[in-house]
Amino acid sequence: MTDLLYSSVTRITGEDELVAVSVDDNCNAKRMAVQSVERGDSIAHAAVSVAQTAVILKVGAQNLQHRRSLLIQNQGPKSIFIGGSSVTVSNGIEVFLKSSIVIDISELQSIYAISASGTQNVRVMEVS
């Protein structure tokens, strides 16, 4: 293997990302491996209470810097509904009791949640 070469690429999501490119010239068979170079390697998690008013799903005062994904786990006892800032129980995506959803999302975007009734206990994990 030769030394790693670094290059910036734009993913389909529109996010620029640094990647490592390794070229193997073994027996004149050109092989190239591309691997992502982690930007943050941070994980933050918290419990969030979701009631009948839409609340932003995040850990701490603001979204995790360089966030790549958001895990949402509904601990219930009832469903929650997720979406943008105008999410309602009528237009949101339902996350059932004891189910989880992972969303690829940057720190510049936010996901909100609302409950049809009562207060739901939700776990949130942000990964950068």
C-alpha positions as CSV (number, residue, x, y, z in Angstrom):
1,M,0.0,0.0,0.0
2,T,1.1,3.5,-0.7
3,D,0.7,6.5,1.6
4,L,-2.8,7.8,2.0
5,L,-3.8,10.7,-0.1
6,Y,-6.4,13.1,1.2
7,S,-9.1,14.8,-0.9
8,S,-12.4,16.6,-0.3
9,V,-15.5,15.2,-1.8
10,T,-19.1,16.3,-1.8
11,R,-21.6,13.7,-0.8
12,I,-25.0,13.4,-2.4
13,T,-26.4,15.1,0.7
14,G,-24.4,18.2,-0.3
15,E,-22.0,18.0,2.6
16,D,-18.3,18.4,2.0
17,E,-16.3,15.6,3.6
18,L,-12.6,14.8,3.9
19,V,-11.7,11.3,2.7
20,A,-8.6,9.2,2.6
21,V,-7.8,7.5,-0.6
22,S,-5.5,4.5,-0.7
23,V,-4.2,3.0,-4.0
24,D,-2.8,-0.6,-4.1
25,D,-0.5,-1.3,-7.1
26,N,-0.1,-5.0,-6.3
27,C,0.7,-7.0,-9.4
28,N,-0.4,-4.1,-11.6
29,A,-4.0,-4.4,-10.5
30,K,-5.0,-0.9,-9.6
31,R,-7.3,-0.9,-6.6
32,M,-8.5,2.2,-4.8
33,A,-10.2,2.3,-1.4
34,V,-12.0,5.4,-0.1
35,Q,-12.7,5.8,3.5
36,S,-14.3,8.6,5.4
37,V,-12.2,10.6,7.8
38,E,-14.3,11.3,10.9
39,R,-15.0,14.9,11.5
40,G,-15.9,14.9,15.1
41,D,-16.1,11.5,16.6
42,S,-18.5,12.8,19.3
43,I,-21.6,11.3,20.7
44,A,-24.0,13.1,23.0
45,H,-27.2,11.8,24.5
46,A,-30.0,12.9,26.7
47,A,-33.6,12.4,27.7
48,V,-36.1,14.9,26.3
49,S,-39.7,15.4,27.4
50,V,-42.2,15.7,24.5
51,A,-45.6,17.1,25.2
52,Q,-48.4,18.7,23.1
53,T,-46.2,21.7,22.0
54,A,-43.5,20.9,19.4
55,V,-40.0,20.7,21.0
56,I,-36.7,20.5,19.2
57,L,-34.9,17.1,19.6
58,K,-31.3,17.9,20.6
59,V,-28.8,17.4,23.4
60,G,-27.8,20.5,25.3
61,A,-28.4,24.1,24.3
62,Q,-27.7,23.7,20.6
63,N,-27.2,20.9,18.0
64,L,-23.9,19.0,18.3
65,Q,-21.2,20.6,16.2
66,H,-20.5,18.7,12.9
67,R,-23.5,16.4,13.6
68,R,-24.0,13.7,11.1
69,S,-26.9,11.7,12.5
70,L,-29.7,11.8,15.1
71,L,-31.1,8.8,16.9
72,I,-34.6,9.2,18.3
73,Q,-36.0,6.5,20.7
74,N,-39.5,6.8,22.0
75,Q,-39.8,5.4,25.6
76,G,-43.5,6.3,25.6
77,P,-46.0,5.5,26.9
78,K,-47.6,6.8,23.6
79,S,-46.4,7.6,20.1
80,I,-44.7,10.9,19.2
81,F,-44.7,12.6,15.8
82,I,-41.6,14.1,14.3
83,G,-40.9,16.7,11.5
84,G,-40.0,20.3,11.0
85,S,-40.9,23.2,13.3
86,S,-44.5,23.1,12.2
87,V,-45.0,19.4,13.0
88,T,-48.4,18.3,14.3
89,V,-49.9,15.0,15.1
90,S,-51.7,15.2,11.8
91,N,-48.7,15.9,9.5
92,G,-45.7,14.4,11.4
93,I,-44.0,11.0,11.1
94,E,-45.1,8.7,13.8
95,V,-42.6,7.1,16.1
96,F,-44.3,4.3,18.0
97,L,-43.7,3.3,21.7
98,K,-40.4,1.5,22.1
99,S,-39.3,2.2,18.6
100,S,-36.3,4.1,17.2
101,I,-35.4,6.1,14.1
102,V,-32.0,7.2,12.9
103,I,-31.9,10.3,10.6
104,D,-28.8,11.5,8.7
105,I,-28.9,15.2,9.5
106,S,-26.4,18.1,9.9
107,E,-26.1,20.5,12.8
108,L,-27.8,23.1,10.6
109,Q,-31.1,21.2,10.5
110,S,-33.5,20.5,13.4
111,I,-36.1,17.8,14.0
112,Y,-39.1,18.6,16.2
113,A,-41.4,16.3,18.1
114,I,-44.9,16.5,19.5
115,S,-47.2,14.2,21.4
116,A,-51.0,13.7,20.9
117,S,-51.5,13.6,24.7
118,G,-49.5,13.6,27.9
119,T,-45.7,13.8,28.1
120,Q,-43.6,11.2,26.4
121,N,-40.1,10.3,27.5
122,V,-37.8,10.3,24.5
123,R,-34.1,9.5,24.2
124,V,-32.0,11.5,21.8
125,M,-28.4,10.7,20.6
126,E,-26.4,13.0,18.3
127,V,-23.4,11.7,16.5
128,S,-20.7,13.8,14.8
